[in-house]
């Protein structure tokens, strides 16, 4: 008897898949709210004339960005694990699911498509770094030129990681 020998999903498999797909949706929605929140904090930081309040805003922005960065990373890992569980038990479903997403691996899409959760994770890393540079600059621990060089390196490193992960995705599919 194969895992897909009956057409009906058992309640556990269905709940597992529903939970995993909703978790992915929640991450995208939280990311959208985070963009608005981060933008509002950057605006507030620029508008407030009091240095200590600006530092407090930067600390809140850094903490929020860091928490969301870690949350998005963990949510993606959870989704992948749930998908692996479903893959073992619902072979036909996963085959159909992969066929529906096959456009990602054809033509120019093979190069241009990046998983949204991966890009959100990278963006939140950059947002966290931006807040940290504001804090470090504000308290005078590091010079602006040092922060500029390190930030440039961080940006180049993030781009390199993006291209490397895409290369791994493409070569994995061969």
C-alpha positions as CSV (number, residue, x, y, z in Angstrom):
1,X,0.0,0.0,0.0
2,X,1.6,3.3,-1.1
3,X,1.1,6.5,0.9
4,X,-1.2,7.9,-1.8
5,X,-3.2,4.7,-2.4
6,X,-6.4,6.3,-1.1
7,X,-7.5,9.7,-2.4
8,X,-8.7,11.0,0.9
9,X,-6.2,12.8,3.1
10,X,-6.2,11.7,6.7
11,X,-6.9,14.5,9.1
12,X,-3.3,14.7,10.4
13,X,-1.8,15.1,6.9
14,X,-4.4,17.7,6.0
15,X,-3.8,19.7,9.2
16,X,0.0,19.4,8.8
17,X,-0.2,20.9,5.3
18,X,-2.7,23.5,6.2
19,X,-0.5,24.6,9.1
20,X,2.6,24.8,6.9
21,X,1.0,26.8,4.2
22,X,-0.7,29.2,6.6
23,X,2.7,29.7,8.3
24,X,4.2,30.7,5.0
25,X,1.3,33.1,4.4
26,X,1.7,34.6,7.9
27,X,5.4,35.3,7.2
28,X,4.7,37.2,4.0
29,X,2.0,39.2,5.8
30,X,4.3,39.9,8.8
31,X,7.0,41.0,6.4
32,X,4.6,43.5,4.8
33,X,3.7,45.0,8.1
34,X,7.4,45.1,9.1
35,X,8.2,47.1,6.0
36,X,5.6,49.7,7.1
37,X,6.8,49.6,10.7
38,X,10.5,50.0,9.7
39,X,9.6,52.8,7.4
40,X,7.7,54.6,10.2
41,X,10.6,54.1,12.6
42,X,13.1,55.5,10.1
43,X,10.7,58.5,9.6
44,X,10.4,59.0,13.3
45,X,14.1,58.8,13.7
46,X,14.6,61.5,11.2
47,X,11.9,63.8,12.7
48,X,12.7,63.6,16.4
49,X,15.1,66.4,17.5
50,X,16.1,64.8,20.8
51,X,19.3,62.6,20.6
52,X,18.3,60.2,23.4
53,X,14.9,59.6,21.9
54,X,16.5,59.0,18.5
55,X,18.8,56.4,20.1
56,X,15.8,54.7,21.7
57,X,14.0,54.6,18.3
58,X,17.1,53.1,16.7
59,X,17.3,50.5,19.5
60,X,13.7,49.6,19.0
61,X,14.2,49.4,15.2
62,X,17.2,47.2,15.6
63,X,15.5,44.8,18.1
64,X,12.4,44.6,15.9
65,X,14.3,44.0,12.7
66,X,16.5,41.4,14.4
67,X,13.5,39.5,15.9
68,X,11.7,39.5,12.6
69,X,14.9,38.4,10.7
70,X,15.2,35.4,13.1
71,X,11.5,34.7,12.9
72,X,11.4,34.7,9.1
73,X,14.4,32.3,9.0
74,X,12.8,29.9,11.5
75,X,9.4,30.0,9.8
76,X,11.0,29.0,6.5
77,X,12.8,26.1,8.2
78,X,9.5,25.0,9.7
79,X,7.8,25.1,6.3
80,X,10.5,23.1,4.7
81,X,10.3,20.4,7.4
82,X,6.5,20.2,7.2
83,X,6.8,19.9,3.4
84,X,9.3,17.0,3.8
85,X,6.9,15.2,6.2
86,X,4.0,15.6,3.7
87,X,6.4,14.5,0.8
88,X,6.9,11.1,2.5
89,X,3.2,10.4,3.1
90,X,1.5,12.2,0.2
91,X,3.7,11.4,-2.8
92,X,1.1,12.2,-5.5
93,X,0.2,15.5,-3.8
94,X,3.8,16.7,-3.7
95,X,4.3,15.6,-7.3
96,X,1.3,17.8,-8.3
97,X,2.6,20.6,-6.1
98,X,6.0,20.5,-7.8
99,X,4.4,20.5,-11.2
100,X,2.4,23.6,-10.3
101,X,5.6,25.4,-9.3
102,X,7.6,24.1,-12.3
103,X,7.5,27.5,-14.0
104,X,10.2,28.6,-11.5
105,X,12.7,26.2,-13.2
106,X,12.0,27.0,-16.8
107,X,13.6,29.6,-19.1
108,X,14.6,33.0,-17.6
109,X,12.6,32.2,-14.5
110,X,15.3,29.7,-13.5
111,X,17.6,32.7,-13.0
112,X,15.2,35.4,-11.9
113,X,13.1,33.5,-9.4
114,X,14.2,33.5,-5.8
115,X,12.1,32.1,-3.0
116,X,10.3,35.0,-1.3
117,X,11.1,33.8,2.2
118,X,14.8,33.8,1.4
119,X,14.7,37.4,0.0
120,X,12.7,38.5,3.0
121,X,15.3,37.0,5.3
122,X,18.1,38.8,3.5
123,X,16.2,42.1,3.5
124,X,15.7,41.8,7.3
125,X,19.4,41.1,7.8
126,X,20.2,44.3,5.9
127,X,17.5,46.3,7.8
128,X,19.0,45.0,11.1
129,X,22.4,46.0,9.9
130,X,21.2,49.5,9.0
131,X,19.8,50.0,12.5
132,X,22.9,48.7,14.1
133,X,25.1,51.2,12.0
134,X,22.8,54.0,13.2
135,X,23.3,52.9,16.8
136,X,27.1,52.5,16.5
137,X,27.4,55.8,14.8
138,X,25.1,57.5,17.3
139,X,27.1,56.4,20.3
140,X,30.4,57.0,18.6
141,X,31.9,53.5,18.9
142,X,32.9,53.3,15.2
143,X,33.8,56.0,12.7
144,X,31.6,56.7,9.7
145,X,34.3,55.6,7.2
146,X,34.7,52.2,9.0
147,X,30.9,51.7,9.0
148,X,30.8,52.6,5.3
149,X,33.4,50.1,4.5
150,X,31.9,47.3,6.6
151,X,28.4,48.1,5.2
152,X,29.7,47.9,1.7
153,X,31.3,44.6,2.5
154,X,28.1,43.4,4.2
155,X,26.0,44.4,1.1
156,X,28.5,42.7,-1.3
157,X,28.4,39.6,1.0
158,X,24.6,39.5,0.9
159,X,24.6,39.8,-2.9
160,X,27.2,37.1,-3.2
161,X,25.2,34.8,-0.9
162,X,22.1,35.5,-3.0
163,X,24.0,34.6,-6.2
164,X,25.6,31.5,-4.6
165,X,22.2,30.2,-3.3
166,X,20.7,30.7,-6.8
167,X,23.7,28.8,-8.3
168,X,23.1,26.0,-5.8
169,X,19.3,26.0,-6.7
170,X,20.1,25.8,-10.4
171,X,22.7,23.1,-10.2
172,X,20.6,21.0,-7.8
173,X,17.8,20.8,-10.4
174,X,20.0,19.3,-13.1
